[in-house]
Amino acid sequence: MPAGSAPKQSKAEVSAPTVADVAARAGVSRATVSYTFTQPARVSPDLRRRVIEAADELGYVGNEAARRLRVGHSLALGLLVSNIGNPVYAELAAGAEAEAAAHGRFILVANSDESPERERAYLGFFESQQVSGILAAPVGDVPEELLGLGRRGTPFVLVGTATGPHTYPAISGDNERGGHLAATHLLAQGRRRLIFIGGQHPHVDLRLAGAKRAVDEFAEPASLEIIRIQVQTAKVGEAVARTLLRRPAGGFPDGIVAGNDLLALGLLHGLMMGGVRVPGDLSLVGYDDIEFADFAIVPLTTIRHPSAALGAHAVRILLGIESERDSLGRFEPELVVRETSFPVDETGC
């Protein structure tokens, strides 16, 4: 190599042009670039020409999801959720529907009701309807049927946590950090006998991992008991509360982290009906910050999870306007302190 000359970059080292690159070159928004390739009738001839010229100059060919959407047979996008009775998924659907409507798309919502069999049936239905893409919040891990749809040409976005390496977009809040925030809050209040109660789901596993880390890092002696349940509903929470009430005083917790708000609200009701003072005897933290959390008989301390924003972002990924990388740092959990958690010395304990 001649002295002073820079090494040549290999093709693998050169980043492929993105929607943002095309938008900057053409002097338009990223949404206009997406419209040009997915709904050209919504873009004026002059803007279409500028976008196409910029794309040609940069060698932009669009991401795989956007390419498949261009050749899809439907304006519909499928949204698969595991439990529409959970307000989190209603908020997710509302965010997805509003974003889809802004781009001339429609959302078909399918509720598996925590059933893997119904989940598989709905995925088959989506394929028969030739939806252009799927937003999936499945019962557990990504089902093989969904991966098969992807291989056959239907793009999807996982709204949740991908376990291990993955070739599909996956977006979620930082569940591990959220669990850490919840347990750290209880420990800072003087609570030392904690219980984590949650379901069997990858994002709940991460919330549990965060709570464990908080206890492990704490400078004083503290314990974290774990109770795993099948589904996270208010009815299940109330049932768990009844089992806790049968414990002797020495085995009763003084702080609970619940896997979601519905579970926490059921626990709150069951414990209070059993004579437990919340937060006098026990502090309680939920997860998600659903609308009902602020209207409980004792307003619920919780971790805020931006479900509607995640739904909108998932649609934008399917449309090629944004990518999974754009979600980094955007959906951070936030502790919302209400009245189910007070420091021990402020409760009269």
Stockholm file with secondary structure:
# STOCKHOLM 1.0

chainA/1-349         MPAGSAPKQSKAEVSAPTVADVAARAGVSRATVSYTFTQPARVSPDLRRRVIEAADELGYVGNEAARRLRVGHSLALGLLVSNIGNPVYAELAAGAEAEAAAHGRFILVANSDESPERERAYLGFFESQQVSGILAAPVGDVPEELLGLGRRGTPFVLVGTATGPHTYPAISGDNERGGHLAATHLLAQGRRRLIFIGGQHPHVDLRLAGAKRAVDEFAEPASLEIIRIQVQTAKVGEAVARTLLRRPAGGFPDGIVAGNDLLALGLLHGLMMGGVRVPGDLSLVGYDDIEFADFAIVPLTTIRHPSAALGAHAVRILLGIESERDSLGRFEPELVVRETSFPVDETGC
#=GR chainA/1-349 SS CCTTCCCCCCGGGSCCCCHHHHHHHHTSCHHHHHHHHHCGGGSCHHHHHHHHHHHHHHTCCCCHHHHHHHTCSCSEEEEEESCTTSHHHHHHHHHHHHHHHHTTCEEEEEECTTCHHHHHHHHHHHHHTTCSEEEEECSSSCCHHHHHHHHTTCCEEEESCCCSSCSSCEECCCHHHHHHHHHHHHHHTTCCEEEEEECSSHHHHHHHHHHHHHHHHCSSCCEEEEEECSCCCHHHHHHHHHHHHTSCGGGCCSEEEESSHHHHHHHHHHHHHTTCCTTTTCEEECSBCCGGGGGSSSCCBEEECCHHHHHHHHHHHHTTSSCGGGGTTTSCCEEECCSSCCCGGGTTC
#=GC SS_cons         CCTTCCCCCCGGGSCCCCHHHHHHHHTSCHHHHHHHHHCGGGSCHHHHHHHHHHHHHHTCCCCHHHHHHHTCSCSEEEEEESCTTSHHHHHHHHHHHHHHHHTTCEEEEEECTTCHHHHHHHHHHHHHTTCSEEEEECSSSCCHHHHHHHHTTCCEEEESCCCSSCSSCEECCCHHHHHHHHHHHHHHTTCCEEEEEECSSHHHHHHHHHHHHHHHHCSSCCEEEEEECSCCCHHHHHHHHHHHHTSCGGGCCSEEEESSHHHHHHHHHHHHHTTCCTTTTCEEECSBCCGGGGGSSSCCBEEECCHHHHHHHHHHHHTTSSCGGGGTTTSCCEEECCSSCCCGGGTTC
//
